[in-house]
Amino acid sequence: MKRLLDEDEELNPILSVANLVDVFLVVIAALLIAIAQNPMNPFSADDVTVIKNPGQADMEMIIKKGEKIEHYKSSGEIGQGEGSRAGVAYRLKNGSMIYVPETTSDQE
């Protein structure tokens, strides 16, 4: 009784290819699991914000709201503009924040 499997492979070479198909199925299953666990998965309805290189000149921000994905890239410049003070924020001892809007004589 010499190796029966070796004789079968000599007669039918497609048996060795079947083993390769099994290996590829395992690799495909692993890739699908990796895609499903990715926070930017296009099939999930979660809202996600990803920040690349935070605080650096080449910072990028990717925001996913439902199925919509927005991509923002920093120009490296400091922003400026016109505006007015809208209120004051206070941090409490427990770490929570309270915002107190300022009222002006125009709004009263």
PyMOL commands that place a pseudoatom at each C-alpha (Angstrom):
pseudoatom trace, name=CA, resn=MET, resi=1, chain=A, elem=C, hetatm=0, pos=[0.000, 0.000, 0.000]
pseudoatom trace, name=CA, resn=LYS, resi=2, chain=A, elem=C, hetatm=0, pos=[2.050, 2.821, -1.258]
pseudoatom trace, name=CA, resn=ARG, resi=3, chain=A, elem=C, hetatm=0, pos=[0.664, 6.229, -0.835]
pseudoatom trace, name=CA, resn=LEU, resi=4, chain=A, elem=C, hetatm=0, pos=[-2.836, 6.105, -2.192]
pseudoatom trace, name=CA, resn=LEU, resi=5, chain=A, elem=C, hetatm=0, pos=[-3.150, 9.887, -2.204]
pseudoatom trace, name=CA, resn=ASP, resi=6, chain=A, elem=C, hetatm=0, pos=[-0.039, 10.281, -4.342]
pseudoatom trace, name=CA, resn=GLU, resi=7, chain=A, elem=C, hetatm=0, pos=[-1.481, 7.890, -6.905]
pseudoatom trace, name=CA, resn=ASP, resi=8, chain=A, elem=C, hetatm=0, pos=[-4.781, 9.791, -6.883]
pseudoatom trace, name=CA, resn=GLU, resi=9, chain=A, elem=C, hetatm=0, pos=[-2.986, 13.100, -7.460]
pseudoatom trace, name=CA, resn=GLU, resi=10, chain=A, elem=C, hetatm=0, pos=[-1.101, 11.630, -10.373]
pseudoatom trace, name=CA, resn=LEU, resi=11, chain=A, elem=C, hetatm=0, pos=[-4.370, 10.498, -11.931]
pseudoatom trace, name=CA, resn=ASN, resi=12, chain=A, elem=C, hetatm=0, pos=[-6.337, 13.627, -11.055]
pseudoatom trace, name=CA, resn=PRO, resi=13, chain=A, elem=C, hetatm=0, pos=[-4.169, 16.793, -10.713]
pseudoatom trace, name=CA, resn=ILE, resi=14, chain=A, elem=C, hetatm=0, pos=[-7.191, 18.943, -9.898]
pseudoatom trace, name=CA, resn=LEU, resi=15, chain=A, elem=C, hetatm=0, pos=[-7.107, 17.601, -6.301]
pseudoatom trace, name=CA, resn=SER, resi=16, chain=A, elem=C, hetatm=0, pos=[-4.077, 19.760, -5.489]
pseudoatom trace, name=CA, resn=VAL, resi=17, chain=A, elem=C, hetatm=0, pos=[-5.879, 22.828, -6.880]
pseudoatom trace, name=CA, resn=ALA, resi=18, chain=A, elem=C, hetatm=0, pos=[-8.768, 22.180, -4.483]
pseudoatom trace, name=CA, resn=ASN, resi=19, chain=A, elem=C, hetatm=0, pos=[-6.380, 22.752, -1.586]
pseudoatom trace, name=CA, resn=LEU, resi=20, chain=A, elem=C, hetatm=0, pos=[-5.436, 26.147, -3.045]
pseudoatom trace, name=CA, resn=VAL, resi=21, chain=A, elem=C, hetatm=0, pos=[-9.100, 27.086, -3.294]
pseudoatom trace, name=CA, resn=ASP, resi=22, chain=A, elem=C, hetatm=0, pos=[-9.506, 26.312, 0.411]
pseudoatom trace, name=CA, resn=VAL, resi=23, chain=A, elem=C, hetatm=0, pos=[-6.566, 28.568, 1.262]
pseudoatom trace, name=CA, resn=PHE, resi=24, chain=A, elem=C, hetatm=0, pos=[-8.011, 31.421, -0.811]
pseudoatom trace, name=CA, resn=LEU, resi=25, chain=A, elem=C, hetatm=0, pos=[-11.398, 31.045, 0.895]
pseudoatom trace, name=CA, resn=VAL, resi=26, chain=A, elem=C, hetatm=0, pos=[-9.737, 31.456, 4.293]
pseudoatom trace, name=CA, resn=VAL, resi=27, chain=A, elem=C, hetatm=0, pos=[-7.867, 34.572, 3.082]
pseudoatom trace, name=CA, resn=ILE, resi=28, chain=A, elem=C, hetatm=0, pos=[-11.070, 36.075, 1.655]
pseudoatom trace, name=CA, resn=ALA, resi=29, chain=A, elem=C, hetatm=0, pos=[-12.927, 35.414, 4.920]
pseudoatom trace, name=CA, resn=ALA, resi=30, chain=A, elem=C, hetatm=0, pos=[-10.147, 37.163, 6.883]
pseudoatom trace, name=CA, resn=LEU, resi=31, chain=A, elem=C, hetatm=0, pos=[-10.306, 40.188, 4.563]
pseudoatom trace, name=CA, resn=LEU, resi=32, chain=A, elem=C, hetatm=0, pos=[-14.091, 40.429, 4.911]
pseudoatom trace, name=CA, resn=ILE, resi=33, chain=A, elem=C, hetatm=0, pos=[-13.786, 40.377, 8.701]
pseudoatom trace, name=CA, resn=ALA, resi=34, chain=A, elem=C, hetatm=0, pos=[-11.148, 43.144, 8.528]
pseudoatom trace, name=CA, resn=ILE, resi=35, chain=A, elem=C, hetatm=0, pos=[-13.431, 45.277, 6.341]
pseudoatom trace, name=CA, resn=ALA, resi=36, chain=A, elem=C, hetatm=0, pos=[-16.407, 44.739, 8.655]
pseudoatom trace, name=CA, resn=GLN, resi=37, chain=A, elem=C, hetatm=0, pos=[-14.399, 45.904, 11.694]
pseudoatom trace, name=CA, resn=ASN, resi=38, chain=A, elem=C, hetatm=0, pos=[-13.015, 49.002, 9.949]
pseudoatom trace, name=CA, resn=PRO, resi=39, chain=A, elem=C, hetatm=0, pos=[-14.531, 52.188, 11.452]
pseudoatom trace, name=CA, resn=MET, resi=40, chain=A, elem=C, hetatm=0, pos=[-14.885, 53.678, 7.963]
pseudoatom trace, name=CA, resn=ASN, resi=41, chain=A, elem=C, hetatm=0, pos=[-16.916, 50.689, 6.778]
pseudoatom trace, name=CA, resn=PRO, resi=42, chain=A, elem=C, hetatm=0, pos=[-19.249, 52.016, 4.050]
pseudoatom trace, name=CA, resn=PHE, resi=43, chain=A, elem=C, hetatm=0, pos=[-21.949, 49.507, 5.021]
pseudoatom trace, name=CA, resn=SER, resi=44, chain=A, elem=C, hetatm=0, pos=[-22.441, 50.728, 8.611]
pseudoatom trace, name=CA, resn=ALA, resi=45, chain=A, elem=C, hetatm=0, pos=[-24.676, 53.625, 9.586]
pseudoatom trace, name=CA, resn=ASP, resi=46, chain=A, elem=C, hetatm=0, pos=[-22.382, 54.846, 12.388]
pseudoatom trace, name=CA, resn=ASP, resi=47, chain=A, elem=C, hetatm=0, pos=[-21.042, 58.404, 12.445]
pseudoatom trace, name=CA, resn=VAL, resi=48, chain=A, elem=C, hetatm=0, pos=[-17.219, 58.387, 12.544]
pseudoatom trace, name=CA, resn=THR, resi=49, chain=A, elem=C, hetatm=0, pos=[-14.524, 61.091, 12.570]
pseudoatom trace, name=CA, resn=VAL, resi=50, chain=A, elem=C, hetatm=0, pos=[-10.921, 60.129, 11.774]
pseudoatom trace, name=CA, resn=ILE, resi=51, chain=A, elem=C, hetatm=0, pos=[-8.070, 62.630, 12.223]
pseudoatom trace, name=CA, resn=LYS, resi=52, chain=A, elem=C, hetatm=0, pos=[-4.722, 61.882, 10.557]
pseudoatom trace, name=CA, resn=ASN, resi=53, chain=A, elem=C, hetatm=0, pos=[-1.544, 63.614, 11.788]
pseudoatom trace, name=CA, resn=PRO, resi=54, chain=A, elem=C, hetatm=0, pos=[-3.294, 65.747, 14.472]
pseudoatom trace, name=CA, resn=GLY, resi=55, chain=A, elem=C, hetatm=0, pos=[-1.686, 69.114, 15.185]
pseudoatom trace, name=CA, resn=GLN, resi=56, chain=A, elem=C, hetatm=0, pos=[0.666, 68.971, 12.206]
pseudoatom trace, name=CA, resn=ALA, resi=57, chain=A, elem=C, hetatm=0, pos=[0.683, 71.065, 9.033]
pseudoatom trace, name=CA, resn=ASP, resi=58, chain=A, elem=C, hetatm=0, pos=[-0.466, 68.120, 6.883]
pseudoatom trace, name=CA, resn=MET, resi=59, chain=A, elem=C, hetatm=0, pos=[-3.411, 67.179, 9.145]
pseudoatom trace, name=CA, resn=GLU, resi=60, chain=A, elem=C, hetatm=0, pos=[-6.404, 65.522, 7.467]
pseudoatom trace, name=CA, resn=MET, resi=61, chain=A, elem=C, hetatm=0, pos=[-9.909, 64.959, 8.811]
pseudoatom trace, name=CA, resn=ILE, resi=62, chain=A, elem=C, hetatm=0, pos=[-12.360, 62.396, 7.427]
pseudoatom trace, name=CA, resn=ILE, resi=63, chain=A, elem=C, hetatm=0, pos=[-15.974, 62.637, 8.613]
pseudoatom trace, name=CA, resn=LYS, resi=64, chain=A, elem=C, hetatm=0, pos=[-18.497, 59.881, 7.880]
pseudoatom trace, name=CA, resn=LYS, resi=65, chain=A, elem=C, hetatm=0, pos=[-22.153, 60.655, 8.598]
pseudoatom trace, name=CA, resn=GLY, resi=66, chain=A, elem=C, hetatm=0, pos=[-24.289, 57.689, 7.582]
pseudoatom trace, name=CA, resn=GLU, resi=67, chain=A, elem=C, hetatm=0, pos=[-23.361, 56.991, 3.972]
pseudoatom trace, name=CA, resn=LYS, resi=68, chain=A, elem=C, hetatm=0, pos=[-21.861, 60.446, 3.289]
pseudoatom trace, name=CA, resn=ILE, resi=69, chain=A, elem=C, hetatm=0, pos=[-18.062, 60.806, 3.620]
pseudoatom trace, name=CA, resn=GLU, resi=70, chain=A, elem=C, hetatm=0, pos=[-16.392, 64.242, 3.705]
pseudoatom trace, name=CA, resn=HIS, resi=71, chain=A, elem=C, hetatm=0, pos=[-12.629, 64.792, 3.502]
pseudoatom trace, name=CA, resn=TYR, resi=72, chain=A, elem=C, hetatm=0, pos=[-10.914, 67.932, 4.781]
pseudoatom trace, name=CA, resn=LYS, resi=73, chain=A, elem=C, hetatm=0, pos=[-7.205, 68.667, 4.365]
pseudoatom trace, name=CA, resn=SER, resi=74, chain=A, elem=C, hetatm=0, pos=[-5.315, 71.296, 6.331]
pseudoatom trace, name=CA, resn=SER, resi=75, chain=A, elem=C, hetatm=0, pos=[-3.514, 74.012, 4.406]
pseudoatom trace, name=CA, resn=GLY, resi=76, chain=A, elem=C, hetatm=0, pos=[-1.093, 74.540, 7.298]
pseudoatom trace, name=CA, resn=GLU, resi=77, chain=A, elem=C, hetatm=0, pos=[-2.119, 78.167, 7.748]
pseudoatom trace, name=CA, resn=ILE, resi=78, chain=A, elem=C, hetatm=0, pos=[-3.651, 79.657, 10.875]
pseudoatom trace, name=CA, resn=GLY, resi=79, chain=A, elem=C, hetatm=0, pos=[-7.256, 80.656, 10.376]
pseudoatom trace, name=CA, resn=GLN, resi=80, chain=A, elem=C, hetatm=0, pos=[-8.541, 84.130, 11.044]
pseudoatom trace, name=CA, resn=GLY, resi=81, chain=A, elem=C, hetatm=0, pos=[-11.740, 86.011, 10.552]
pseudoatom trace, name=CA, resn=GLU, resi=82, chain=A, elem=C, hetatm=0, pos=[-14.189, 88.443, 12.010]
pseudoatom trace, name=CA, resn=GLY, resi=83, chain=A, elem=C, hetatm=0, pos=[-16.555, 87.644, 14.803]
pseudoatom trace, name=CA, resn=SER, resi=84, chain=A, elem=C, hetatm=0, pos=[-17.676, 88.537, 18.259]
pseudoatom trace, name=CA, resn=ARG, resi=85, chain=A, elem=C, hetatm=0, pos=[-17.623, 86.868, 21.620]
pseudoatom trace, name=CA, resn=ALA, resi=86, chain=A, elem=C, hetatm=0, pos=[-20.626, 84.562, 21.936]
pseudoatom trace, name=CA, resn=GLY, resi=87, chain=A, elem=C, hetatm=0, pos=[-20.336, 83.500, 25.559]
pseudoatom trace, name=CA, resn=VAL, resi=88, chain=A, elem=C, hetatm=0, pos=[-18.194, 81.895, 28.218]
pseudoatom trace, name=CA, resn=ALA, resi=89, chain=A, elem=C, hetatm=0, pos=[-17.496, 78.205, 28.868]
pseudoatom trace, name=CA, resn=TYR, resi=90, chain=A, elem=C, hetatm=0, pos=[-16.740, 76.922, 32.373]
pseudoatom trace, name=CA, resn=ARG, resi=91, chain=A, elem=C, hetatm=0, pos=[-15.249, 73.534, 33.325]
pseudoatom trace, name=CA, resn=LEU, resi=92, chain=A, elem=C, hetatm=0, pos=[-16.676, 72.096, 36.544]
pseudoatom trace, name=CA, resn=LYS, resi=93, chain=A, elem=C, hetatm=0, pos=[-14.759, 69.971, 39.065]
pseudoatom trace, name=CA, resn=ASN, resi=94, chain=A, elem=C, hetatm=0, pos=[-16.321, 66.778, 37.645]
pseudoatom trace, name=CA, resn=GLY, resi=95, chain=A, elem=C, hetatm=0, pos=[-14.963, 67.606, 34.178]
pseudoatom trace, name=CA, resn=SER, resi=96, chain=A, elem=C, hetatm=0, pos=[-18.236, 68.653, 32.550]
pseudoatom trace, name=CA, resn=MET, resi=97, chain=A, elem=C, hetatm=0, pos=[-18.492, 71.898, 30.614]
pseudoatom trace, name=CA, resn=ILE, resi=98, chain=A, elem=C, hetatm=0, pos=[-21.141, 74.591, 30.921]
pseudoatom trace, name=CA, resn=TYR, resi=99, chain=A, elem=C, hetatm=0, pos=[-21.654, 77.226, 28.222]
pseudoatom trace, name=CA, resn=VAL, resi=100, chain=A, elem=C, hetatm=0, pos=[-23.184, 80.551, 29.260]
pseudoatom trace, name=CA, resn=PRO, resi=101, chain=A, elem=C, hetatm=0, pos=[-24.230, 82.678, 26.278]
pseudoatom trace, name=CA, resn=GLU, resi=102, chain=A, elem=C, hetatm=0, pos=[-23.744, 86.414, 26.560]
pseudoatom trace, name=CA, resn=THR, resi=103, chain=A, elem=C, hetatm=0, pos=[-26.696, 88.667, 25.991]
pseudoatom trace, name=CA, resn=THR, resi=104, chain=A, elem=C, hetatm=0, pos=[-26.316, 92.032, 24.335]
pseudoatom trace, name=CA, resn=SER, resi=105, chain=A, elem=C, hetatm=0, pos=[-28.632, 95.007, 24.536]
pseudoatom trace, name=CA, resn=ASP, resi=106, chain=A, elem=C, hetatm=0, pos=[-29.762, 94.277, 20.928]
pseudoatom trace, name=CA, resn=GLN, resi=107, chain=A, elem=C, hetatm=0, pos=[-31.136, 90.852, 21.880]
pseudoatom trace, name=CA, resn=GLU, resi=108, chain=A, elem=C, hetatm=0, pos=[-33.043, 91.937, 25.018]
for i in range(1, 108): cmd.bond("trace and resi %d" % i, "trace and resi %d" % (i + 1))
show_as sticks, trace
zoom trace
